[in-house]
């Protein structure tokens, strides 16, 4: 598959004494994630130090996304905590998505709350990921509350935001709420 080809390319580069750069590693980690090969993605992530490569924001996001694709939220949170760089909203968004996919809405909420404590300004992607996490956890009221908070912070909800909020209402059989959101769009 795609991920095996990416690993083969990295190995071939090393054999020719052409050491892969961060872009090559990020591409390989991403390929592993898209094929739900989270263990291979994390092995690549951990092996970067052998080449004196430091993971960048994209590396962390690709690795967390690989965990998300296999519903490995614990590993995603470990990566979030291992992030050595200054806190970045894109990494936090990825961790919220990973928790959401695994129906760990409480953990997603904790990550969202943590952004405020470390002065990371949540963006529309952050709110969309959190609203989606609430929806997967059948927490429609919290999803709608977060939508209201979003409006209070002057962030305009987009189609993804409304889709996530409507999905949260749908999963909890709150059809009137869902119809109200459709009208508000």
Helices and strands as residue ranges (DSSP letters): H 2-15, H 22-34, H 38-47, G 48-51, H 57-69, H 73-82, H 89-101, H 105-117, H 124-136, H 140-152, H 159-171, H 175-184
